[in-house]
Amino acid sequence: MLKKIISIINQKGGVGKTTTVINLAAGLSMKGKKILVIDLDPQGNATTGLGLSNDSNSDLTIYNVLNGNKKISEVIQKTSLKNLDLITSNVDLSGLEVETAEDSRRAFKLKDELTSILNDSGLSYDYLLIDCPPSLSLLTIMALVASQSLLVPLQTEFFALEGITQ
């Protein structure tokens, strides 16, 4: 049973979202917590940062879950860290918004998948961390809908603080 879904978001890039996800996931896993990271950023930096490939030839990605070709349980991959699993991302994810334009429930796709698969499949995680892209796009909206909590890393600069109000 999943205990907590946390999205790490900020529409500004370069504030440490991916670094926060990687380090928080690694730290929690070292404390014996079972962690699943979803890389929801088409750049795939959490994927490579956790030692896996963001090659666009792979079909074991969050893109293939969100477009209906795979179930979440089919794309979860192990990392080199004990207790830390990952759902990878790659550049293919950038096309999802256009591909799902006609779907009235597209903002709920991630939440629906997480609810039906993680709760019913016997997969057990203490925390699910979602690394979001640096924009308020469909992907970020999906993460917001699916999450119970948000973590917003920011730099204490004028424009970063101005962006947080948005």
N, C-alpha and C positions, 0 to 999 in steps of 0.2 A: 504494500500500500504506500502510495506517495504521500509524503508529509508536507512538503512546501515547494511551490513553484515561484521562482524569483526571476524577474526580467531585469537585466542590466541595460538601462537605456539612457540616451542623451542624443538629441538631434544634432549636436555638434560633434564633429570628428576629432580624434586626437586627444580625447580627455581621459583615456584609460579604461574604456569599457571592456575591451578584450583582455587587457592585462589583469583587470579586476576579476573577470570570470575565471581565467586560467589559474590565478593565484588563490582565489577563494576555493575553487574546486579542488586544487591540489592540497591546500591546507585542511579542508574538511575531510578529504579522503584519507589523509595521514592520521586524522583523529578517529578513523574507523567508520566514518559516515559513508554511506553508499550514495554516489553522485552520478547524475546524468547531465551532461552539458549538451544543449542544442545550439549549434552554430547557425543563427538565423541571418547572418550577414553574407551576402554574395561574395564578398572579398575572401571569405574562408580563413581568416587569420586565426581564429580560435582552433580551427581544424589543424592547421600547420603548427600552431603553437603547442598543441597537445600531441604532436608527433605523427599525425596522419596526413594523407595527401588530399589536396583540394583539386585534384585532377578532374577535368570536366568529362572524362570517359567513365567515371564511376556512376553507377545507378543506386548506390547505397547512401543516399543523401536525403536531407529534409525536403528538398525540392520534389523528389519522387514520392514522398509521403503526402505533401500538400497538393500535388496534382493528381493524386488518387492511384498511382501506379504501385505503391508499396504500403505496407503497414509499418507503424513505428517499430514494432518488435523485430522486423526484418532488416532494419537499417542501423540498429544499435551496434556500435563497434567498441571493442576493448581498447584502452590506451595502455601505455607501459606502467601506469600507476595503478596499484591495487585499489579497488573500490571506485574507480573512475571510468565511466563509459562516456561515449561521445556519439552524437549524430552529426555527421559532417555536412558541410556546405561547399558549394562552388559557384562559379559565375552563372550557371544555368538558372539559379534562383532569381536572378534579376528579371527574368521574363515572366515570372508568376503573376504579377499584377495585371498585365495585358491578357494573359491566357485565361484568367479567371474573371474577366470583366463582366461576364453575363451571369455569374453565380451570386445570387442575392445573399447567400450565407458564407461568403468567402472569408469574412472577418472571423468566423467561428471555426474554420477548418482545423486549426492547430488545437484549439480547446477540445473539439469533438474527438480528434484522434487521441489526444492525451487521456481524455476521460475513458473512452471505450477500450483502448489498448492497454494502457498502464494499469488501470484498476482491475481489468478483467483477465489479464494474461498471467498474473502471478509475478510479474516483474516488481521488484521492491526497491525503491529509492528513498533516501531520507530527504534529498534536495534535488530539484531539477533547476538548473541555471540556464537562462536563455540569453545568449549574446546577440544583441540587436544591432541593426545597421545604423549609421549616423544620419537618420532622416526620420520624419514622421510619415512613413510610407505604409502600405498595406501590411508589410512584414512586421513593422513595429506595432501596428494596431492589433494584429493577430496575437502578438506576444502579450500586449496589455490585456486583451480579453481572456487569455489563458492563465494569467498570473494571479497570485494571491498577494504578492509584494513586489515592490520596485526598489531598485538600487540605482541612484543617479550619480555617477562619478562626475566631478567637474573640477575645473581649474579656477582658482580665485583670481580671474581676470575680468575686466569690465564686460567684454562681449560674451564670455562664457556665462557670467551671472545674468546678463540681459537675456540670453537664450533660455535660461532655466525658467524664466517667467512665462515663456511661450509654451 
